[in-house]
Amino acid sequence: MKKEELDRRTQDYKSAYIKKTDAPAARLGKSLYIREEHHKRISHIVHIVGQGKITLYEYVDNVLNEHFKEYHEEIVNSFIDKRIY
């Protein structure tokens, strides 16, 4: 991948995931257990790339929001496929 393309994709990544959210405080959410290796990786991303300006909760919330936006139609279609008539 060319340097310019990598730089653009890196900026796109930061714009999508390394940002504050308007989600309610983490303490108002639900607990979720994740693999230790994922927790370590997310922690590094938040602390180094996010420069401590966002929380783990905000990063995961951003990742999930983007996932649901990207795959909305596929998720809805999966529900439709599972309906029993």
C-alpha positions, 0 to 999 in steps of 0.5 A: 500500500502506498504511503498516501493511501495508508495515511488516508486510511489511518486518518479515516480510522482515527475519524471513525473510532478515536473520538469522544461519544455522546453515549451515556457514562460506562457505569450506566451500561452493561458489563461485557467480558472480552478476551484478555488479548483483545483488552490489551490491544484495545487498551494500547490503541486507546492510550497510544493512538487516542492519547488518553483522550477517549476511554475503552468504553468510547472506543468499543462504542465507536467500533460497534456503531460503525459495525452496525452502520456498515452491516445494517442490511445484512443484520436485518436480512439475517433476522428475516431469514430466521423467521418461521411462518 
